[in-house]
Amino acid sequence: MNNKGIVFFLILLFMLFPVTANGKKDMDTAEQTPDEKTAAILAENDGAAYRREPLTGEPVVFNEVWGFVMQHSMDDLDFDVPVTDIAFFSSVIDNYGNLDEIPDRSKLLPFAGRVHLVFSCDNRALVHFCLDPQYHIREKLEDELTAAAVQYDGLVIDMEYISARDRNNFLSFLGDMKKKLPGKTYTVCVPARTRTISDDLFPYTEIGKTADRVIIMAYDEHWSKSRPGPVASLSWCADVAGYALTAIPPEKIIMGLPFYGRTWTDENYAGAWRYRTLNRRLINSGVTSITRESDGIAKVEYSAAVNVTGYFDDAFSLLQKCRMYADKNIENVSFWCLNQEDPVFWNWIAVSGSR
């Protein structure tokens, strides 16, 4: 075959079998299954349903990076991310006032950092009977918590359902547990505040004096029953951090950030979604682009039999929040929770001394 024949043959071959830029045969998208289309879009955009904006600058460096881990949702957990501390969620109170569902630390053996036992309770009645000394349950609970924490580097108290009448009992319980944990890192979770509240169940100043670390849960600015809006807008987070710095020693502050988003519909139906689950929903609903709030929070609107509005955090918005916290000299952050995040984010955070 002469040179002209070779050229003609190559042109014909290219027309019959087009290839992509990376040399692979371009699959006819019409022949792809929905799952194949979803996988292709996610692969093209690093796990997102939309085209990502470029991220620039240097990673944000913190002294401590905490991540909550749910003991019943540990599949595919990545222990190579830049996390210094894991808060293992969670031991609870059973119906008889006993400590129950104590996480098995051995499940986190691949993790080389510090691991903290989390204690939580989402039942106000149980909390009341366990905290009020007159029912003679509290001392036993304190002893069980102390024993359970032996295998851990510290204890995290995450009790968000406190009745107003139990305020003093709760605060004295926090003080008791501090005394029972010498040598352990003692941490208390508190809801977000932007100002001092009279008779606050979670007084920042008082708790800051007791605890070694205070995790400020700077999320759920908007929640399932609220109007649609960001889980944690940048300006709101800045206000929360600003107030925290006036009430708690800065080295004790851990600013909590969300790895999840929320959606609302015009029928008042709301949902909370993992990042990867949300992006699969977007693809299945034909969503291929997003808009940004002025502070970087991603926003989507689409119709799915009902009109859906959603807000979520990805690497772009999380990076802006982390840079804002760093600018305020916040040394520590935490995330609720690992295995829900945009994996690209981990390229933009670092631990002091690790670079």
Contacts in CASP RR format, 6 or more apart in sequence:
PFRMAT RR
TARGET T0000
AUTHOR 0000-0000-0000
METHOD contacts of the structure
MODEL  1
MNNKGIVFFLILLFMLFPVTANGKKDMDTAEQTPDEKTAAILAENDGAAY
RREPLTGEPVVFNEVWGFVMQHSMDDLDFDVPVTDIAFFSSVIDNYGNLD
EIPDRSKLLPFAGRVHLVFSCDNRALVHFCLDPQYHIREKLEDELTAAAV
QYDGLVIDMEYISARDRNNFLSFLGDMKKKLPGKTYTVCVPARTRTISDD
LFPYTEIGKTADRVIIMAYDEHWSKSRPGPVASLSWCADVAGYALTAIPP
EKIIMGLPFYGRTWTDENYAGAWRYRTLNRRLINSGVTSITRESDGIAKV
EYSAAVNVTGYFDDAFSLLQKCRMYADKNIENVSFWCLNQEDPVFWNWIA
VSGSR
1 9 0 8 1.000
17 25 0 8 1.000
18 25 0 8 1.000
18 26 0 8 1.000
19 25 0 8 1.000
19 26 0 8 1.000
20 26 0 8 1.000
27 36 0 8 1.000
27 40 0 8 1.000
29 37 0 8 1.000
29 40 0 8 1.000
32 40 0 8 1.000
34 284 0 8 1.000
37 283 0 8 1.000
38 280 0 8 1.000
38 283 0 8 1.000
38 284 0 8 1.000
41 49 0 8 1.000
41 283 0 8 1.000
41 288 0 8 1.000
42 48 0 8 1.000
42 49 0 8 1.000
42 279 0 8 1.000
42 280 0 8 1.000
42 283 0 8 1.000
45 51 0 8 1.000
45 52 0 8 1.000
46 52 0 8 1.000
46 343 0 8 1.000
46 344 0 8 1.000
47 276 0 8 1.000
47 279 0 8 1.000
47 342 0 8 1.000
47 343 0 8 1.000
47 344 0 8 1.000
48 279 0 8 1.000
48 314 0 8 1.000
48 342 0 8 1.000
49 279 0 8 1.000
49 280 0 8 1.000
49 282 0 8 1.000
49 283 0 8 1.000
49 287 0 8 1.000
49 288 0 8 1.000
50 282 0 8 1.000
50 287 0 8 1.000
50 288 0 8 1.000
50 289 0 8 1.000
50 290 0 8 1.000
50 298 0 8 1.000
51 288 0 8 1.000
51 289 0 8 1.000
52 314 0 8 1.000
52 315 0 8 1.000
52 316 0 8 1.000
52 344 0 8 1.000
53 316 0 8 1.000
55 315 0 8 1.000
55 316 0 8 1.000
55 319 0 8 1.000
55 344 0 8 1.000
55 347 0 8 1.000
55 348 0 8 1.000
59 347 0 8 1.000
59 348 0 8 1.000
59 349 0 8 1.000
59 350 0 8 1.000
59 355 0 8 1.000
60 319 0 8 1.000
60 322 0 8 1.000
60 323 0 8 1.000
60 325 0 8 1.000
60 326 0 8 1.000
60 348 0 8 1.000
60 349 0 8 1.000
60 350 0 8 1.000
61 326 0 8 1.000
61 349 0 8 1.000
61 350 0 8 1.000
61 351 0 8 1.000
61 352 0 8 1.000
61 353 0 8 1.000
61 355 0 8 1.000
62 322 0 8 1.000
62 326 0 8 1.000
62 330 0 8 1.000
62 331 0 8 1.000
62 332 0 8 1.000
62 333 0 8 1.000
62 349 0 8 1.000
62 350 0 8 1.000
62 351 0 8 1.000
62 352 0 8 1.000
63 84 0 8 1.000
63 331 0 8 1.000
63 332 0 8 1.000
63 351 0 8 1.000
63 352 0 8 1.000
64 84 0 8 1.000
64 85 0 8 1.000
64 254 0 8 1.000
64 331 0 8 1.000
64 332 0 8 1.000
64 333 0 8 1.000
64 351 0 8 1.000
65 82 0 8 1.000
65 83 0 8 1.000
65 84 0 8 1.000
65 85 0 8 1.000
65 332 0 8 1.000
65 333 0 8 1.000
65 334 0 8 1.000
65 335 0 8 1.000
65 349 0 8 1.000
65 351 0 8 1.000
66 83 0 8 1.000
66 84 0 8 1.000
66 85 0 8 1.000
66 86 0 8 1.000
66 87 0 8 1.000
66 215 0 8 1.000
66 254 0 8 1.000
66 332 0 8 1.000
66 333 0 8 1.000
66 334 0 8 1.000
66 335 0 8 1.000
67 83 0 8 1.000
67 85 0 8 1.000
67 86 0 8 1.000
67 87 0 8 1.000
67 334 0 8 1.000
67 335 0 8 1.000
67 336 0 8 1.000
67 337 0 8 1.000
67 338 0 8 1.000
68 86 0 8 1.000
68 87 0 8 1.000
68 89 0 8 1.000
68 118 0 8 1.000
68 334 0 8 1.000
68 335 0 8 1.000
68 336 0 8 1.000
68 337 0 8 1.000
68 338 0 8 1.000
69 77 0 8 1.000
69 86 0 8 1.000
69 87 0 8 1.000
69 88 0 8 1.000
69 89 0 8 1.000
69 108 0 8 1.000
69 337 0 8 1.000
69 338 0 8 1.000
69 339 0 8 1.000
70 89 0 8 1.000
70 90 0 8 1.000
70 337 0 8 1.000
70 339 0 8 1.000
71 88 0 8 1.000
71 89 0 8 1.000
71 90 0 8 1.000
71 101 0 8 1.000
71 103 0 8 1.000
71 104 0 8 1.000
71 107 0 8 1.000
73 339 0 8 1.000
74 107 0 8 1.000
74 339 0 8 1.000
75 339 0 8 1.000
76 339 0 8 1.000
77 338 0 8 1.000
77 339 0 8 1.000
78 338 0 8 1.000
78 343 0 8 1.000
79 108 0 8 1.000
79 110 0 8 1.000
79 111 0 8 1.000
79 112 0 8 1.000
81 338 0 8 1.000
81 346 0 8 1.000
82 346 0 8 1.000
82 349 0 8 1.000
82 350 0 8 1.000
82 351 0 8 1.000
82 354 0 8 1.000
83 111 0 8 1.000
83 113 0 8 1.000
83 338 0 8 1.000
84 113 0 8 1.000
84 114 0 8 1.000
84 351 0 8 1.000
85 113 0 8 1.000
85 114 0 8 1.000
85 115 0 8 1.000
85 116 0 8 1.000
85 153 0 8 1.000
85 334 0 8 1.000
86 108 0 8 1.000
86 111 0 8 1.000
86 113 0 8 1.000
86 114 0 8 1.000
86 115 0 8 1.000
86 116 0 8 1.000
86 338 0 8 1.000
87 116 0 8 1.000
87 118 0 8 1.000
87 156 0 8 1.000
87 187 0 8 1.000
87 215 0 8 1.000
87 334 0 8 1.000
88 103 0 8 1.000
88 105 0 8 1.000
88 108 0 8 1.000
88 115 0 8 1.000
88 116 0 8 1.000
88 117 0 8 1.000
88 118 0 8 1.000
88 152 0 8 1.000
89 103 0 8 1.000
89 118 0 8 1.000
89 120 0 8 1.000
89 158 0 8 1.000
89 337 0 8 1.000
90 101 0 8 1.000
90 103 0 8 1.000
90 118 0 8 1.000
90 119 0 8 1.000
90 120 0 8 1.000
90 158 0 8 1.000
91 99 0 8 1.000
91 100 0 8 1.000
91 101 0 8 1.000
91 102 0 8 1.000
91 103 0 8 1.000
91 117 0 8 1.000
91 118 0 8 1.000
91 119 0 8 1.000
91 120 0 8 1.000
91 145 0 8 1.000
91 148 0 8 1.000
92 99 0 8 1.000
92 100 0 8 1.000
92 101 0 8 1.000
92 119 0 8 1.000
92 120 0 8 1.000
92 121 0 8 1.000
93 99 0 8 1.000
93 100 0 8 1.000
93 121 0 8 1.000
93 123 0 8 1.000
93 126 0 8 1.000
93 127 0 8 1.000
93 130 0 8 1.000
93 141 0 8 1.000
94 100 0 8 1.000
95 126 0 8 1.000
97 126 0 8 1.000
97 129 0 8 1.000
97 130 0 8 1.000
97 137 0 8 1.000
97 140 0 8 1.000
97 141 0 8 1.000
98 140 0 8 1.000
98 141 0 8 1.000
98 144 0 8 1.000
99 119 0 8 1.000
99 141 0 8 1.000
99 144 0 8 1.000
99 145 0 8 1.000
99 148 0 8 1.000
102 117 0 8 1.000
102 148 0 8 1.000
103 117 0 8 1.000
103 118 0 8 1.000
105 115 0 8 1.000
105 117 0 8 1.000
105 151 0 8 1.000
105 152 0 8 1.000
108 115 0 8 1.000
114 153 0 8 1.000
114 154 0 8 1.000
114 185 0 8 1.000
115 152 0 8 1.000
115 153 0 8 1.000
115 154 0 8 1.000
116 152 0 8 1.000
116 153 0 8 1.000
116 154 0 8 1.000
116 155 0 8 1.000
116 156 0 8 1.000
116 185 0 8 1.000
116 187 0 8 1.000
117 148 0 8 1.000
117 149 0 8 1.000
117 151 0 8 1.000
117 152 0 8 1.000
117 154 0 8 1.000
117 155 0 8 1.000
117 156 0 8 1.000
118 155 0 8 1.000
118 156 0 8 1.000
118 158 0 8 1.000
119 145 0 8 1.000
119 155 0 8 1.000
119 156 0 8 1.000
119 157 0 8 1.000
119 158 0 8 1.000
119 159 0 8 1.000
120 158 0 8 1.000
120 159 0 8 1.000
120 160 0 8 1.000
121 127 0 8 1.000
121 130 0 8 1.000
121 159 0 8 1.000
121 161 0 8 1.000
122 160 0 8 1.000
122 161 0 8 1.000
123 161 0 8 1.000
124 161 0 8 1.000
124 162 0 8 1.000
124 163 0 8 1.000
127 159 0 8 1.000
127 161 0 8 1.000
127 162 0 8 1.000
127 163 0 8 1.000
127 166 0 8 1.000
127 170 0 8 1.000
128 163 0 8 1.000
128 165 0 8 1.000
128 166 0 8 1.000
129 135 0 8 1.000
129 137 0 8 1.000
130 137 0 8 1.000
130 138 0 8 1.000
130 141 0 8 1.000
131 138 0 8 1.000
131 166 0 8 1.000
131 169 0 8 1.000
131 170 0 8 1.000
131 173 0 8 1.000
132 138 0 8 1.000
132 166 0 8 1.000
132 169 0 8 1.000
133 139 0 8 1.000
133 169 0 8 1.000
138 169 0 8 1.000
138 173 0 8 1.000
142 173 0 8 1.000
142 176 0 8 1.000
142 177 0 8 1.000
142 180 0 8 1.000
143 180 0 8 1.000
145 155 0 8 1.000
145 177 0 8 1.000
145 180 0 8 1.000
146 177 0 8 1.000
146 180 0 8 1.000
146 181 0 8 1.000
149 155 0 8 1.000
149 181 0 8 1.000
149 184 0 8 1.000
152 184 0 8 1.000
153 184 0 8 1.000
153 185 0 8 1.000
154 181 0 8 1.000
154 184 0 8 1.000
154 185 0 8 1.000
154 186 0 8 1.000
154 187 0 8 1.000
155 177 0 8 1.000
155 181 0 8 1.000
155 184 0 8 1.000
155 185 0 8 1.000
155 186 0 8 1.000
155 187 0 8 1.000
156 187 0 8 1.000
156 188 0 8 1.000
156 189 0 8 1.000
156 215 0 8 1.000
157 174 0 8 1.000
157 177 0 8 1.000
157 187 0 8 1.000
157 188 0 8 1.000
157 189 0 8 1.000
158 189 0 8 1.000
158 215 0 8 1.000
159 170 0 8 1.000
159 189 0 8 1.000
160 189 0 8 1.000
160 191 0 8 1.000
162 170 0 8 1.000
162 201 0 8 1.000
162 202 0 8 1.000
164 199 0 8 1.000
164 201 0 8 1.000
167 199 0 8 1.000
167 201 0 8 1.000
170 201 0 8 1.000
171 203 0 8 1.000
171 206 0 8 1.000
171 207 0 8 1.000
171 210 0 8 1.000
174 188 0 8 1.000
174 207 0 8 1.000
174 210 0 8 1.000
174 211 0 8 1.000
175 210 0 8 1.000
177 186 0 8 1.000
178 186 0 8 1.000
178 210 0 8 1.000
178 211 0 8 1.000
185 212 0 8 1.000
185 213 0 8 1.000
186 210 0 8 1.000
186 211 0 8 1.000
186 212 0 8 1.000
186 213 0 8 1.000
187 211 0 8 1.000
187 212 0 8 1.000
187 213 0 8 1.000
187 214 0 8 1.000
187 215 0 8 1.000
187 254 0 8 1.000
188 207 0 8 1.000
188 208 0 8 1.000
188 210 0 8 1.000
188 211 0 8 1.000
188 213 0 8 1.000
188 214 0 8 1.000
188 215 0 8 1.000
189 214 0 8 1.000
189 215 0 8 1.000
189 217 0 8 1.000
190 202 0 8 1.000
190 204 0 8 1.000
190 207 0 8 1.000
190 214 0 8 1.000
190 215 0 8 1.000
190 216 0 8 1.000
190 217 0 8 1.000
191 202 0 8 1.000
191 217 0 8 1.000
192 216 0 8 1.000
192 217 0 8 1.000
192 218 0 8 1.000
192 219 0 8 1.000
192 220 0 8 1.000
192 221 0 8 1.000
192 236 0 8 1.000
192 240 0 8 1.000
193 200 0 8 1.000
193 202 0 8 1.000
193 204 0 8 1.000
193 216 0 8 1.000
193 240 0 8 1.000
193 243 0 8 1.000
193 244 0 8 1.000
194 236 0 8 1.000
194 239 0 8 1.000
194 240 0 8 1.000
194 243 0 8 1.000
195 243 0 8 1.000
196 204 0 8 1.000
196 243 0 8 1.000
196 247 0 8 1.000
204 214 0 8 1.000
204 243 0 8 1.000
204 244 0 8 1.000
204 247 0 8 1.000
204 248 0 8 1.000
205 247 0 8 1.000
205 248 0 8 1.000
207 214 0 8 1.000
207 248 0 8 1.000
208 214 0 8 1.000
208 247 0 8 1.000
208 248 0 8 1.000
208 249 0 8 1.000
208 252 0 8 1.000
211 252 0 8 1.000
212 252 0 8 1.000
213 252 0 8 1.000
213 253 0 8 1.000
213 254 0 8 1.000
213 332 0 8 1.000
214 244 0 8 1.000
214 248 0 8 1.000
214 252 0 8 1.000
214 253 0 8 1.000
214 254 0 8 1.000
215 254 0 8 1.000
215 256 0 8 1.000
215 334 0 8 1.000
216 240 0 8 1.000
216 241 0 8 1.000
216 244 0 8 1.000
216 253 0 8 1.000
216 254 0 8 1.000
216 255 0 8 1.000
216 256 0 8 1.000
217 256 0 8 1.000
217 336 0 8 1.000
218 232 0 8 1.000
218 236 0 8 1.000
218 237 0 8 1.000
218 240 0 8 1.000
218 241 0 8 1.000
218 255 0 8 1.000
218 256 0 8 1.000
218 257 0 8 1.000
219 231 0 8 1.000
219 232 0 8 1.000
219 256 0 8 1.000
219 257 0 8 1.000
219 258 0 8 1.000
219 336 0 8 1.000
220 231 0 8 1.000
220 232 0 8 1.000
220 258 0 8 1.000
221 229 0 8 1.000
221 230 0 8 1.000
221 231 0 8 1.000
221 232 0 8 1.000
221 233 0 8 1.000
221 236 0 8 1.000
222 228 0 8 1.000
222 229 0 8 1.000
222 230 0 8 1.000
222 231 0 8 1.000
222 262 0 8 1.000
222 311 0 8 1.000
223 262 0 8 1.000
223 270 0 8 1.000
224 262 0 8 1.000
224 270 0 8 1.000
224 271 0 8 1.000
224 272 0 8 1.000
225 270 0 8 1.000
227 264 0 8 1.000
228 262 0 8 1.000
228 264 0 8 1.000
228 309 0 8 1.000
228 310 0 8 1.000
228 311 0 8 1.000
229 262 0 8 1.000
229 264 0 8 1.000
229 309 0 8 1.000
229 310 0 8 1.000
229 311 0 8 1.000
230 236 0 8 1.000
230 293 0 8 1.000
230 295 0 8 1.000
230 297 0 8 1.000
230 311 0 8 1.000
231 258 0 8 1.000
231 260 0 8 1.000
231 261 0 8 1.000
231 262 0 8 1.000
231 311 0 8 1.000
231 312 0 8 1.000
231 313 0 8 1.000
232 257 0 8 1.000
232 258 0 8 1.000
232 313 0 8 1.000
232 321 0 8 1.000
233 293 0 8 1.000
233 295 0 8 1.000
233 297 0 8 1.000
234 295 0 8 1.000
234 296 0 8 1.000
234 297 0 8 1.000
234 317 0 8 1.000
234 320 0 8 1.000
234 321 0 8 1.000
234 324 0 8 1.000
235 295 0 8 1.000
237 255 0 8 1.000
237 257 0 8 1.000
237 321 0 8 1.000
237 324 0 8 1.000
237 325 0 8 1.000
238 324 0 8 1.000
238 328 0 8 1.000
240 255 0 8 1.000
241 253 0 8 1.000
241 255 0 8 1.000
241 324 0 8 1.000
241 325 0 8 1.000
241 328 0 8 1.000
241 330 0 8 1.000
242 328 0 8 1.000
244 253 0 8 1.000
244 255 0 8 1.000
245 253 0 8 1.000
245 328 0 8 1.000
245 330 0 8 1.000
250 329 0 8 1.000
250 330 0 8 1.000
250 331 0 8 1.000
251 331 0 8 1.000
253 330 0 8 1.000
253 331 0 8 1.000
253 332 0 8 1.000
254 332 0 8 1.000
254 333 0 8 1.000
254 334 0 8 1.000
255 325 0 8 1.000
255 330 0 8 1.000
255 332 0 8 1.000
255 333 0 8 1.000
255 334 0 8 1.000
256 333 0 8 1.000
256 334 0 8 1.000
256 335 0 8 1.000
256 336 0 8 1.000
257 313 0 8 1.000
257 318 0 8 1.000
257 321 0 8 1.000
257 322 0 8 1.000
257 333 0 8 1.000
257 334 0 8 1.000
257 335 0 8 1.000
257 336 0 8 1.000
258 313 0 8 1.000
258 335 0 8 1.000
258 336 0 8 1.000
259 274 0 8 1.000
259 275 0 8 1.000
259 313 0 8 1.000
259 335 0 8 1.000
259 336 0 8 1.000
259 337 0 8 1.000
259 338 0 8 1.000
259 340 0 8 1.000
259 341 0 8 1.000
259 342 0 8 1.000
260 272 0 8 1.000
260 273 0 8 1.000
260 274 0 8 1.000
260 275 0 8 1.000
260 312 0 8 1.000
260 313 0 8 1.000
260 336 0 8 1.000
260 340 0 8 1.000
261 272 0 8 1.000
261 273 0 8 1.000
261 275 0 8 1.000
261 278 0 8 1.000
261 310 0 8 1.000
261 311 0 8 1.000
261 312 0 8 1.000
261 313 0 8 1.000
262 270 0 8 1.000
262 271 0 8 1.000
262 272 0 8 1.000
262 273 0 8 1.000
262 310 0 8 1.000
262 311 0 8 1.000
262 312 0 8 1.000
263 270 0 8 1.000
263 271 0 8 1.000
263 273 0 8 1.000
263 278 0 8 1.000
263 308 0 8 1.000
263 309 0 8 1.000
263 310 0 8 1.000
264 270 0 8 1.000
264 271 0 8 1.000
264 308 0 8 1.000
264 309 0 8 1.000
264 310 0 8 1.000
265 306 0 8 1.000
265 307 0 8 1.000
265 308 0 8 1.000
265 309 0 8 1.000
266 306 0 8 1.000
266 307 0 8 1.000
267 306 0 8 1.000
269 306 0 8 1.000
273 281 0 8 1.000
273 312 0 8 1.000
274 339 0 8 1.000
274 340 0 8 1.000
275 312 0 8 1.000
275 313 0 8 1.000
275 314 0 8 1.000
275 340 0 8 1.000
275 341 0 8 1.000
275 342 0 8 1.000
278 312 0 8 1.000
282 288 0 8 1.000
282 300 0 8 1.000
282 302 0 8 1.000
285 302 0 8 1.000
285 303 0 8 1.000
285 304 0 8 1.000
285 308 0 8 1.000
286 302 0 8 1.000
287 300 0 8 1.000
287 302 0 8 1.000
290 298 0 8 1.000
290 299 0 8 1.000
290 300 0 8 1.000
291 298 0 8 1.000
291 299 0 8 1.000
291 300 0 8 1.000
292 298 0 8 1.000
292 299 0 8 1.000
292 316 0 8 1.000
293 299 0 8 1.000
293 311 0 8 1.000
295 317 0 8 1.000
295 320 0 8 1.000
296 316 0 8 1.000
296 317 0 8 1.000
296 320 0 8 1.000
297 311 0 8 1.000
297 312 0 8 1.000
297 313 0 8 1.000
297 317 0 8 1.000
298 311 0 8 1.000
298 312 0 8 1.000
298 313 0 8 1.000
298 314 0 8 1.000
298 316 0 8 1.000
298 317 0 8 1.000
299 309 0 8 1.000
299 310 0 8 1.000
299 311 0 8 1.000
300 308 0 8 1.000
300 309 0 8 1.000
300 310 0 8 1.000
300 312 0 8 1.000
301 307 0 8 1.000
301 308 0 8 1.000
301 309 0 8 1.000
301 310 0 8 1.000
302 308 0 8 1.000
313 321 0 8 1.000
313 342 0 8 1.000
314 342 0 8 1.000
314 344 0 8 1.000
314 345 0 8 1.000
315 342 0 8 1.000
315 344 0 8 1.000
315 345 0 8 1.000
315 347 0 8 1.000
315 348 0 8 1.000
318 342 0 8 1.000
318 345 0 8 1.000
318 348 0 8 1.000
319 345 0 8 1.000
319 348 0 8 1.000
322 333 0 8 1.000
322 348 0 8 1.000
322 349 0 8 1.000
325 333 0 8 1.000
335 341 0 8 1.000
END
